[in-house]
Amino acid sequence: MEWETVIGLEIHTQLATRSKIFSGAATAYGAEPNTQACAVDLGLPGVLPVLNKEAISMGVKFGLALDAEIGMTSVFDRKNYFYPDLPKGYQTTQMDFPIVGKGSLIIELEDGTTKVIGVTRAHLEEDAGKSLHEDFHGMTGIDLNRAGTPLLEIVSEPDMRSAKEAVAYMRKMHSLVRYIGISDGNMQEGSFRCDANVSVRPKGQKEFGTRAELKNINSFRFVERAINIEVERQIDLLEAGGTVVQETRLYDADKDETRSMRSKEEANDYRYFPDPDLLPIKITSEFVEQIRETLPELPDAKKARFIESFALKAEDVATIISSRETADYFEIVADKCGDAKLAANWVIGELSGYLNKEDTDIIASPVTAEMLALLLTRIKDDTISGKIAKQVFEALWNGEGENADAIIESKGLKQITDTGAIEAIVDEIIAANPEQVEQFKAGKEKVLGFFVGQCMKASKGKANPGQLNQLIRDKLK
């Protein structure tokens, strides 16, 4: 039997507010356990929540970026359940009246086609605390620093049909929340994570199969692996005559398997009801328009502009606009050096290579956009060759000079463009290699590369490659 996979994602993105959603406690990452949890976060008797307006602004901003419905009246509800890291005994969230309603996101598939993924809703809620098991033998520690941290939960329609589509959707959403500045999207710190609802059904069947929810996956690689493993598990189960149980499962990356955590609850299990301590939020049209004015150029619009304005390949642009910071960096370089193709090659190639090697972000790059632009300008005006430029870039990265000109001067890297000087080198190399000269005359064009290499070595890489190639050809003929 042929099976079809059905996937929906619930993405939890931590909002980049300085304080929590209902208290003044800080949201900074990495503090000592329980040092950023105040009386409100601890759920002490008599305390009352106060809504963080910035969380509302960020929710509206996300809705506008997605071209989704904005909940002009939204309500906070209590989701009741008992767990050690939830001191109040309920989570404050939104049920029937979320801040963001229906929207959609366009993703690009591997074959270059696009697909529209529906977004059901996005609602504001507070995060729970964290259970700590590693440092306590036979016991569990509770850290409530995260309790009350503002989250935006983004719920998709079950429109994805493969793990790769799910990853494409998750990547696009990750890029979007960072572009509009509502989240840093740091997956290692838990700022961006997802639950995946996965089911299978016989191909052609309209009704959905029974789904399992994979909880708290915090990397793109793990999302793909977890979904594929769960799909395989469900198909094996069904083909063996078994049935899939609706449940919550955990993905174990070490064992590369999913395992059951608990039976999946329904909404009525949580006894949702409007929070009596928080009034309904009334959003005005004026407030929405104020937020709209703060929206930056969004990824899809930026991609279209870069392709049209800079005449770049779509796949190169997709890499460049993967983050707002990289796109801004590239645009400065392209503008200042006057060569978008050259700028794209260096940003995607040399710069990205160094960033990956050092495991650092482009914001922390020691080579600024202005520094790279000057370096590329020196390639264009034949001051240095592309090969020497890589030496200059390495020196810039290591802080050996304030700009490309200073390094070229101090290291004596200026390209030899004097035809007479290059000709003398070529004559010397040709005279020293008569056997290779005869091979070239016999039709072995590849020997040309040998001469170019020898001449570049003799000039310590400073000979102008264009002049050198032409001069060698002329001399050999």
FIROKE-784513 format. One record per residue (C-alpha): residue in one letter; x, y, z. Coordinates in steps of 0.1 Angstrom, whole numbers, padded with zeros to 4 digits, always signed. Example, Ala and Ser with C-alpha at 12.3 -4.5 7.8 and 13.67 -1.06 7.14 Angstrom:
2
A+0123-0045+0078 S+0137-0011+0071 
//
This chain:
477
M+0000+0000+0000 E+0012+0035-0008 W+0011+0059+0022 E+0008+0096+0024 T+0024+0116+0053 V+0005+0145+0069 I+0024+0170+0091 G+0014+0201+0110 L+0039+0221+0131 E+0034+0241+0163 I+0063+0265+0166 H+0071+0282+0199 T+0092+0313+0194 Q+0104+0333+0224 L+0097+0370+0220 A+0126+0394+0224 T+0112+0414+0253 R+0135+0424+0281 S+0109+0414+0308 K+0084+0386+0311 I+0049+0387+0297 F+0031+0393+0330 S+0059+0404+0353 G+0090+0427+0354 A+0114+0398+0359 A+0142+0397+0333 T+0143+0372+0304 A+0181+0371+0299 Y+0195+0336+0291 G+0220+0318+0313 A+0213+0332+0348 E+0217+0311+0379 P+0186+0289+0385 N+0157+0307+0401 T+0174+0342+0401 Q+0150+0356+0375 A+0117+0345+0389 C+0096+0370+0409 A+0065+0366+0430 V+0042+0366+0399 D+0063+0339+0382 L+0063+0318+0414 G+0025+0320+0416 L+0025+0333+0452 P-0009+0341+0468 G-0023+0375+0461 V-0001+0385+0432 L-0016+0398+0400 P-0003+0397+0364 V+0004+0429+0344 L+0005+0425+0306 N+0037+0434+0288 K+0025+0457+0260 E+0056+0449+0239 A+0045+0413+0236 I+0012+0425+0221 S+0032+0447+0196 M+0053+0418+0186 G+0023+0395+0181 V+0007+0421+0158 K+0039+0426+0140 F+0041+0389+0132 G+0005+0389+0120 L+0012+0418+0096 A+0044+0401+0083 L+0024+0370+0076 D-0005+0390+0061 A-0027+0373+0085 E-0059+0383+0104 I-0052+0404+0135 G-0073+0396+0165 M-0086+0431+0173 T-0101+0416+0205 S-0080+0388+0221 V-0084+0371+0254 F-0061+0353+0278 D-0072+0319+0291 R-0060+0295+0318 K-0049+0261+0306 N-0050+0240+0338 Y-0026+0212+0344 F-0003+0201+0372 Y+0034+0198+0368 P+0064+0207+0391 D+0077+0234+0368 L+0043+0251+0366 P+0039+0267+0401 K+0005+0283+0395 G-0011+0251+0384 Y-0021+0266+0351 Q-0005+0282+0321 T-0018+0316+0308 T-0024+0313+0271 Q-0050+0321+0244 M-0076+0297+0233 D-0106+0310+0213 F-0095+0346+0207 P-0058+0346+0197 I-0038+0377+0188 V-0033+0364+0152 G-0058+0345+0130 K-0055+0327+0097 G-0026+0334+0074 S-0002+0316+0051 L+0035+0312+0043 I+0050+0303+0009 I+0079+0278+0010 E+0103+0268-0017 L+0108+0231-0024 E+0139+0213-0035 D+0128+0211-0071 G+0124+0249-0072 T+0086+0249-0070 T+0067+0267-0043 K+0039+0256-0019 V+0015+0276+0003 I+0013+0264+0039 G-0017+0276+0058 V-0012+0291+0093 T-0042+0284+0115 R-0033+0309+0142 A-0006+0324+0164 H-0013+0330+0201 L+0006+0346+0230 E+0014+0325+0261 E+0038+0322+0290 D+0065+0295+0291 A+0068+0271+0319 G+0099+0265+0341 K+0124+0237+0335 S+0130+0204+0352 L+0167+0196+0359 H+0176+0159+0362 E+0214+0157+0355 D+0227+0173+0388 F+0204+0156+0412 H+0207+0119+0420 G+0173+0103+0425 M+0157+0138+0425 T+0146+0165+0401 G+0155+0202+0404 I+0132+0230+0393 D+0145+0262+0376 L+0117+0288+0372 N+0138+0314+0353 R+0119+0306+0322 A+0085+0307+0339 G+0065+0336+0325 T+0088+0341+0295 P+0067+0354+0266 L+0061+0329+0237 L+0043+0332+0204 E+0029+0298+0194 I+0025+0295+0157 V+0002+0267+0146 S+0002+0255+0110 E-0025+0237+0090 P-0017+0200+0084 D-0005+0210+0049 M+0030+0194+0048 R+0035+0161+0031 S+0071+0153+0039 A+0098+0159+0065 K+0117+0181+0040 E+0086+0203+0036 A+0083+0206+0073 V+0120+0217+0076 A+0115+0242+0047 Y+0085+0257+0065 M+0103+0258+0099 R+0134+0275+0083 K+0112+0301+0065 M+0094+0309+0098 H+0127+0311+0116 S+0140+0336+0091 L+0108+0356+0093 V+0107+0361+0131 R+0144+0371+0130 Y+0138+0395+0101 I+0111+0414+0119 G+0130+0415+0151 I+0105+0397+0174 S+0129+0369+0184 D+0166+0360+0182 G+0156+0325+0171 N+0184+0310+0191 M+0176+0273+0190 Q+0203+0262+0213 E+0188+0285+0240 G+0153+0273+0234 S+0141+0305+0217 F+0128+0286+0187 R+0115+0251+0190 C+0086+0231+0176 D+0062+0202+0182 A+0054+0181+0151 N+0020+0165+0146 V+0025+0135+0124 S+0001+0110+0109 V-0001+0087+0078 R-0030+0076+0056 P-0035+0055+0025 K-0028+0075-0006 G-0060+0090-0019 Q-0079+0088+0014 K-0094+0122+0025 E-0097+0114+0062 F-0066+0120+0084 G-0050+0092+0102 T-0044+0092+0140 R-0016+0116+0148 A+0012+0115+0173 E+0028+0147+0186 L+0066+0149+0188 K+0075+0174+0215 N+0101+0201+0219 I+0124+0196+0189 N+0151+0223+0187 S+0170+0218+0155 F+0162+0216+0118 R+0182+0183+0115 F+0163+0167+0144 V+0129+0178+0130 E+0136+0160+0097 R+0150+0128+0114 A+0123+0127+0141 I+0094+0130+0115 N+0110+0104+0092 I+0114+0079+0120 E+0079+0085+0133 V+0064+0080+0098 E+0083+0047+0095 R+0071+0036+0129 Q+0035+0043+0121 I+0036+0026+0086 D+0052-0005+0101 L+0026-0006+0128 L-0003-0003+0104 E+0011-0028+0079 A+0015-0053+0107 G-0023-0049+0115 G-0019-0026+0145 T-0034+0008+0152 V-0017+0042+0159 V-0026+0056+0193 Q-0030+0094+0197 E-0002+0103+0221 T+0027+0126+0228 R+0061+0112+0219 L+0096+0123+0226 Y+0124+0122+0200 D+0156+0107+0214 A+0185+0120+0193 D+0211+0097+0208 K+0191+0065+0201 D+0175+0080+0169 E+0140+0069+0179 T+0107+0083+0192 R+0092+0069+0224 S+0059+0074+0241 M+0056+0101+0269 R+0019+0102+0276 S-0015+0099+0260 K-0025+0130+0240 E-0048+0153+0259 E-0078+0170+0243 A-0087+0207+0249 N-0114+0198+0274 D-0088+0179+0295 Y-0072+0213+0303 R-0105+0230+0314 Y-0097+0262+0295 F-0115+0293+0308 P-0109+0331+0304 D-0083+0344+0330 P-0103+0365+0355 D-0071+0385+0363 L-0066+0398+0327 L-0090+0419+0308 P-0097+0413+0271 I-0072+0432+0249 K-0088+0457+0225 I-0065+0466+0196 T-0072+0498+0176 S-0067+0503+0139 E-0043+0531+0147 F-0021+0508+0168 V-0020+0483+0140 E-0009+0509+0115 Q+0018+0522+0139 I+0032+0486+0140 R+0029+0482+0102 E+0052+0513+0098 T+0079+0495+0117 L+0080+0464+0094 P+0113+0460+0075 E+0115+0447+0039 L+0104+0411+0042 P+0124+0381+0029 D+0103+0374-0002 A+0102+0411-0013 K+0140+0414-0007 K+0146+0382-0027 A+0126+0395-0057 R+0145+0429-0055 F+0179+0413-0053 I+0172+0391-0083 E+0159+0420-0104 S+0184+0447-0093 F+0216+0427-0090 A+0209+0400-0117 L+0219+0372-0093 K+0209+0335-0094 A+0179+0327-0073 E+0198+0301-0053 D+0225+0326-0044 V+0200+0351-0033 A+0182+0325-0012 T+0215+0320+0007 I+0222+0357+0010 I+0187+0366+0024 S+0187+0336+0048 S+0192+0362+0076 R+0185+0399+0076 E+0220+0406+0088 T+0236+0387+0059 A+0214+0405+0034 D+0222+0439+0049 Y+0260+0431+0048 F+0258+0419+0012 E+0239+0450+0001 I+0266+0473+0016 V+0294+0454+0000 A+0277+0453-0034 D+0268+0490-0033 K+0303+0501-0023 C+0324+0479-0046 G+0299+0482-0075 D+0299+0445-0084 A+0270+0425-0070 K+0282+0392-0085 L+0317+0395-0070 A+0301+0406-0036 A+0278+0376-0036 N+0306+0352-0044 W+0327+0365-0015 V+0299+0367+0010 I+0286+0332+0002 G+0321+0317-0002 E+0351+0331+0017 L+0332+0350+0044 S+0307+0322+0051 G+0336+0297+0052 Y+0354+0317+0080 L+0321+0323+0099 N+0313+0285+0098 K+0349+0276+0108 E+0348+0300+0138 D+0311+0291+0145 T+0303+0328+0147 D+0275+0350+0134 I+0280+0376+0107 I+0272+0404+0133 A+0305+0394+0151 S+0326+0392+0119 P+0359+0410+0123 V+0357+0418+0086 T+0331+0445+0082 A+0311+0451+0050 E+0331+0482+0044 M+0364+0463+0048 L+0353+0436+0023 A+0340+0462-0002 L+0374+0479-0003 L+0392+0445-0007 L+0369+0437-0037 T+0375+0471-0051 R+0412+0463-0051 I+0405+0431-0071 K+0385+0451-0096 D+0412+0478-0102 D+0439+0452-0106 T+0458+0462-0075 I+0457+0426-0064 S+0446+0392-0078 G+0417+0371-0065 K+0443+0347-0050 I+0462+0374-0032 A+0428+0388-0020 K+0423+0357+0000 Q+0456+0363+0018 V+0445+0399+0025 F+0411+0386+0038 E+0428+0362+0062 A+0450+0391+0075 L+0419+0413+0079 W+0401+0384+0098 N+0431+0381+0121 G+0433+0418+0128 E+0466+0424+0111 G+0456+0457+0095 E+0428+0482+0096 N+0419+0478+0059 A+0429+0461+0027 D+0452+0490+0015 A+0472+0489+0047 I+0477+0451+0045 I+0486+0452+0008 E+0512+0480+0015 S+0527+0464+0046 K+0530+0429+0031 G+0541+0441-0004 L+0512+0423-0021 K+0505+0448-0049 Q+0500+0430-0082 I+0526+0432-0110 T+0509+0448-0140 D+0541+0460-0157 T+0541+0441-0190 G+0579+0442-0192 A+0583+0426-0157 I+0558+0399-0165 E+0574+0392-0199 A+0608+0387-0183 I+0593+0361-0159 V+0575+0343-0188 D+0607+0342-0209 E+0627+0327-0181 I+0601+0300-0174 I+0597+0291-0211 A+0635+0289-0215 A+0638+0266-0185 N+0611+0241-0197 P+0617+0231-0234 E+0601+0197-0230 Q+0568+0213-0220 V+0571+0239-0248 E+0572+0210-0273 Q+0542+0193-0256 F+0522+0225-0261 K+0532+0228-0297 A+0521+0192-0302 G+0486+0202-0291 K+0486+0195-0254 E+0467+0227-0242 K+0468+0215-0206 V+0505+0223-0204 L+0494+0260-0204 G+0484+0255-0168 F+0519+0243-0159 F+0534+0275-0173 V+0509+0297-0155 G+0516+0280-0122 Q+0554+0283-0126 C+0551+0320-0135 M+0528+0327-0106 K+0552+0309-0083 A+0581+0329-0097 S+0562+0362-0092 K+0551+0351-0057 G+0515+0353-0069 K+0517+0389-0078 A+0516+0387-0116 N+0483+0398-0131 P+0466+0366-0142 G+0449+0380-0173 Q+0480+0395-0186 L+0500+0364-0177 N+0477+0340-0195 Q+0477+0360-0227 L+0514+0366-0227 I+0522+0329-0222 R+0499+0320-0251 D+0515+0345-0273 K+0550+0335-0265 L+0543+0297-0269 K+0527+0303-0303 
//
